[in-house]
Amino acid sequence: NHMYRHVVETATEALHALPSATAFCLEALLYVQGESDNDEEARESGQRLRRLAENLRQDLPCASGMQVLVGGIAAPGERRDIVRAQQAALPGQDASFRYVDTCDLRPQLYDALHFNKTAKLELGRRLACLWLSKPEPA
């Protein structure tokens, strides 16, 4: 709850700092799963991410059409496999989601959970490519 408010407040402050004549639209949320989930959280991770996106689309200015680009969790483990599967399935359930797998970056987890700098740059490149390959609206 406090982190959600922090995200909304930070984004809103940043958008209000734009010059008043600046037209803007929040086009995308880049989401990278990095924390550990318990069993129940892992099973609900797809729906929880959908709810997060729905809430942000409502609570952030000009975000109603916001896409969600998900960088999958790379760390190994049974619960993380569940999270990966939940999040990888989202694009098939909701066209506003796109997913990129990161399991091949596993050797670049500096603490068995978090990406090192090289992996973060690679993930950024992948998310950018994913965004640039999106179909144009009809």
Secondary structure, DSSP 8 states (H G I E B T S, - for coil): -HHHHHHHHHHHHHHHTS-TT------EEEEE--S---HHHHHHHHHHHHHHHHHHHHHSTT-TT-EEEEE---S-SHHHHHHHHHHHHHHHH-TTEEEE--GGGGGGBTTSSSB-HHHHHHHHHHHHHHHHTS----
